[in-house]
Every structure is written in structure tokens, then in C-alpha cells.
Amino acid sequence: MRLIKLATANQILEMPIVGLGSWRAQPEEMEKALWAALDAGYRHIDTAFNYNTEETIGKVIKQWISQGKGRREDLFITTKLPNCANRAADVGRFLKMSLDRLQLSHVDLYLIHMPFSFRCNETNFSPLTNEDGSFSLDYSSDIIATWQAMEQQVQKGLTKAIGLSNFNAEQIEKIYSCAEVKPAVLQVELHAYLQQNDLRALCKRLNIAVTAYAPLGSPGANNHFSSKYNYSGIVSIHDFPDILGHPVVKEMAEKYKKSPGQILLRHLVQQDVIVIPKSSNPERIKANIDLFDFELSQEDMGKLNGLDRGENGRIFDFLFFKGVEKHPEYPFKQRIDGW
Ligand SMILES: NC(=O)c1ccc[n+]([C@@H]2O[C@H](COP(=O)([O-])OP(=O)(O)OC[C@H]3O[C@@H](n4cnc5c(N)ncnc54)[C@H](OP(=O)(O)O)[C@@H]3O)[C@@H](O)[C@H]2O)c1
């Protein structure tokens, strides 16, 4: 497995370039998927406080280690601070809750999941909503203060590295310029239709590794947005992108005798982008990490680069959180301004 060296002070930390995503996996499904993934050689797992997969992941890891199949230090575990806890005073207690659920003494990477913040419903640790269904925005949060609390978690040994997710260029530079512990990783939506070239160039300059979420275009995410949030969004259900089904991707799959998913993932790892595809299907789990016995030609890389739709390729604009665009740290304002 290829490893990406992270820029962390005082320690060497390497992140496997392929990890298992876990969003939208139900507990039983997650358990089977994680066993299949560990057997297939995955050593990097991506979760978050609000995916409800931390407990199951913790249980499987504990069994995997106690059965002598591997050691904690063989694994790279990422989790995330939820958007209802995006304030300095909450960072420590939410990381502690994640660690308890994961049954771990530390994670390898802790990310601020989103730059904007909601007020928290303390009974179930989810965002509070208003009577009209909009989300209750927390205007008092301060991304710099939250970052400083993230830095303290590294100093306490509760995470090896810290990073950002869904932050835009301006927000990243703001944090970077006053950070004592620099962000090691940026996790953003990144796939053939949204290639994030400017953001990747910025990260390269700042020595921040990039993780691609939704690297396959998150098939089925639209059903989740509509069933959970009653949101059909600016991408109508019928227009939801089918990147795996794009003729260029399908043709290339035939040419290289690989699946369309493997072509899309190889396109990213060949550029040193970390990928975290989610699957609960054992065959697809295996295929999604089996990316290192072929290389896409420069010409084919160029063809895949040509599928980029820029901002129009974005699937995750978070507008399913009704009213989120009014938050001062909503990161994709240019998308709304363009309407
Ligand atoms: N930071 C953030 O805000 C954020 C947001 C979204 C996601 N994420 C993280 O990134 C991970 C990946 O993103 P994602 O789950 O949205 O999307 P994804 O990995 O692009 O797509 C997952 C979907 O593709 C299917 N699939 C998996 N492998 C396949 C293959 N080889 N061929 C065809 N279909 C395949 C899966 O179904 P089966 O299970 O049936 O295979 C699942 O429905 C998440 O699970 C989560 O850990 C982070």
C-alpha cells in the first residue's frame, strides 16, 4: 500500500493512500464491511462523530487486535469534530466521546468536519433546528479558536495530527497563518467532475495532504439527501451525476480490464491524492484497493482531467442544512452568488 507522508512536527506519520469510507453504513453492514476491508489489506478507516459508525468500528478493531491479526499502530484512524460542536469549548469533550466510542486512546487524524457551526441539541448531540425547519446557526464560533483547541488535542496525545474538511482556500490560509500545529490534511469532495485544482495547488504549497471524499461521485447520496432532509437541491434527482457511467470512464475500464470505480480511484491516487471510497460489498471493497498493478497513460490521465466541471460538479454543497448559507463561514458562497 502506498503511504503519504504527513507534515507533522516531531513525529513521522504516514497515511495509507486508500482508506475505507463509512458514511451511510448501517451498523451490521459496517461490521461486515470492515472485516472484509481489513482482510483485503485496508489499514486506514475514515469515520466521523455524526456517521454513527464509530462504535462498530471500535468493536471490530478491538476484536481484530485481540485475535492477533494486527496492532493498533498498523492502523490509521480518522474521525471528525461535528458541526454542532464547532467551538473551542467543545473540541475536547467531543474528541473524548469519539475515542470512547472507538475504544481507542488516540486517533491518527482529527478533522474539523465543516467550517460552519450549529447550536447543539445536548440530548442527542445533533444540530438544533428552528420552527421553520432551518438549522440554528451558531454565530459565536470562531474557527481560529476552534483550531487552537484542536492543537491542544495533539499536545495531549489524543490525536497524532489535525486537519480540516470542507474549508475553502481563504479559510485554510487564515488557519494556516496563525496555526502553531499546521493542518496536515484537507479532506474535500474530489472526483472526476470536481477536481479541485486550485485548492490542491494551495495544499501543495502549504504541504497539506489532500483526501478525496466521494471519489466515485457518491452514488445514492441524492436518495439520502431527499429522505433525510427532504432536499432535492440544485442537482435534481434525475440529473444526479453518474460519474461511474461516463462513457470515457467505461471505455477506459474496458481498455485496462478494470472496473469504472478502479479507473476513477486510480486517476486520483496516481496524483498522490488519498481516496476513501465507501463500500459494503466485499467484491467492491477488494477492487477499490486493488489499484497498484496498472498505470493510466498520460493521454488517459488527460482525458480524465478533461471531465472536470469545476464548481458545477459539486454534489455536497450542504444546502440540505436549511439556512446554512447564511452562516458567515459557509464555504461555498461563490456557488450561491453564481445562481
Ligand atoms: N468530510 C465530509 O464532509 C465527507 C462527506 C462525504 C463523505 N465523506 C467520507 O468519504 C467517504 C466516501 O464518500 P461517499 O461514501 O459519499 O461516496 P463514494 O465513496 O464516492 O461512493 C460510495 C457509494 O459507491 C458505491 N460503490 C463503492 N465502490 C464502488 C465501485 N467500485 N463501483 C460502483 N459503486 C461503488 C457504494 O455502494 P456499495 O456500498 O453498495 O458498494 C456507495 O453507495 C464517506 O463514506 C465518508 O467516510 C466525508
The ligand as an SDF file (V2000), in Angstrom:
LIG
                    3D

 48 52  0  0  0  0  0  0  0  0999 V2000
  -15.8250   15.2100    5.1010 N   0  0  0  0  0  0  0  0  0  0  0  0
  -17.0450   15.1540    4.6010 C   0  0  0  0  0  0  0  0  0  0  0  0
  -17.8480   16.0900    4.6940 O   0  0  0  0  0  0  0  0  0  0  0  0
  -17.4660   13.9050    3.8810 C   0  0  0  0  0  0  0  0  0  0  0  0
  -18.6120   13.9290    3.0660 C   0  0  0  0  0  0  0  0  0  0  0  0
  -18.9530   12.7620    2.3880 C   0  0  0  0  0  0  0  0  0  0  0  0
  -18.1940   11.6250    2.5310 C   0  0  0  0  0  0  0  0  0  0  0  0
  -17.1000   11.6070    3.3710 N   0  0  0  0  0  0  0  0  0  0  0  0
  -16.2780   10.3870    3.5770 C   0  0  0  0  0  0  0  0  0  0  0  0
  -15.8690    9.9090    2.3050 O   0  0  0  0  0  0  0  0  0  0  0  0
  -16.3250    8.5720    2.1200 C   0  0  0  0  0  0  0  0  0  0  0  0
  -16.5960    8.3070    0.6560 C   0  0  0  0  0  0  0  0  0  0  0  0
  -17.6090    9.1490    0.1590 O   0  0  0  0  0  0  0  0  0  0  0  0
  -19.0920    8.6210   -0.1690 P   0  0  0  0  0  0  0  0  0  0  0  0
  -19.3920    7.4490    0.6770 O   0  0  0  0  0  0  0  0  0  0  0  0
  -20.0040    9.7880   -0.0970 O   0  0  0  0  0  0  0  0  0  0  0  0
  -19.0200    8.2530   -1.7150 O   0  0  0  0  0  0  0  0  0  0  0  0
  -18.1970    7.2450   -2.6360 P   0  0  0  0  0  0  0  0  0  0  0  0
  -17.1830    6.5120   -1.8660 O   0  0  0  0  0  0  0  0  0  0  0  0
  -17.8010    8.0350   -3.8200 O   0  0  0  0  0  0  0  0  0  0  0  0
  -19.3520    6.2710   -3.1030 O   0  0  0  0  0  0  0  0  0  0  0  0
  -19.9160    5.3210   -2.2400 C   0  0  0  0  0  0  0  0  0  0  0  0
  -21.0320    4.6110   -2.9930 C   0  0  0  0  0  0  0  0  0  0  0  0
  -20.4880    3.9790   -4.1590 O   0  0  0  0  0  0  0  0  0  0  0  0
  -20.7820    2.5810   -4.1650 C   0  0  0  0  0  0  0  0  0  0  0  0
  -19.5410    1.9360   -4.6130 N   0  0  0  0  0  0  0  0  0  0  0  0
  -18.4160    1.7150   -3.8830 C   0  0  0  0  0  0  0  0  0  0  0  0
  -17.4530    1.1790   -4.6320 N   0  0  0  0  0  0  0  0  0  0  0  0
  -17.9640    1.0380   -5.8680 C   0  0  0  0  0  0  0  0  0  0  0  0
  -17.4410    0.5510   -7.0960 C   0  0  0  0  0  0  0  0  0  0  0  0
  -16.1950    0.0900   -7.1790 N   0  0  0  0  0  0  0  0  0  0  0  0
  -18.2530    0.5530   -8.1800 N   0  0  0  0  0  0  0  0  0  0  0  0
  -19.5240    1.0240   -8.0960 C   0  0  0  0  0  0  0  0  0  0  0  0
  -20.0780    1.5190   -6.9610 N   0  0  0  0  0  0  0  0  0  0  0  0
  -19.3070    1.5270   -5.8580 C   0  0  0  0  0  0  0  0  0  0  0  0
  -21.1610    2.2340   -2.7500 C   0  0  0  0  0  0  0  0  0  0  0  0
  -22.1530    1.2500   -2.7250 O   0  0  0  0  0  0  0  0  0  0  0  0
  -21.8720   -0.2030   -2.0420 P   0  0  0  0  0  0  0  0  0  0  0  0
  -21.6630    0.0470   -0.5750 O   0  0  0  0  0  0  0  0  0  0  0  0
  -23.1130   -0.9670   -2.3550 O   0  0  0  0  0  0  0  0  0  0  0  0
  -20.6480   -0.7560   -2.7160 O   0  0  0  0  0  0  0  0  0  0  0  0
  -21.7300    3.5410   -2.1980 C   0  0  0  0  0  0  0  0  0  0  0  0
  -23.1080    3.6470   -2.4890 O   0  0  0  0  0  0  0  0  0  0  0  0
  -17.5670    8.5060    3.0350 C   0  0  0  0  0  0  0  0  0  0  0  0
  -18.0120    7.1980    3.2510 O   0  0  0  0  0  0  0  0  0  0  0  0
  -17.0600    9.2420    4.2480 C   0  0  0  0  0  0  0  0  0  0  0  0
  -16.2130    8.4010    5.0130 O   0  0  0  0  0  0  0  0  0  0  0  0
  -16.7200   12.7510    4.0170 C   0  0  0  0  0  0  0  0  0  0  0  0
  1  2  1  0
  2  3  2  0
  2  4  1  0
  4  5  1  0
  4 48  2  0
  5  6  2  0
  6  7  1  0
  7  8  2  0
  8  9  1  0
  8 48  1  0
  9 10  1  0
  9 46  1  0
 10 11  1  0
 11 12  1  0
 11 44  1  0
 12 13  1  0
 13 14  1  0
 14 15  2  0
 14 16  1  0
 14 17  1  0
 17 18  1  0
 18 19  2  0
 18 20  1  0
 18 21  1  0
 21 22  1  0
 22 23  1  0
 23 24  1  0
 23 42  1  0
 24 25  1  0
 25 26  1  0
 25 36  1  0
 26 27  1  0
 26 35  1  0
 27 28  2  0
 28 29  1  0
 29 30  1  0
 29 35  2  0
 30 31  1  0
 30 32  2  0
 32 33  1  0
 33 34  2  0
 34 35  1  0
 36 37  1  0
 36 42  1  0
 37 38  1  0
 38 39  2  0
 38 40  1  0
 38 41  1  0
 42 43  1  0
 44 45  1  0
 44 46  1  0
 46 47  1  0
M  CHG  2   8   1  16  -1
M  END
$$$$
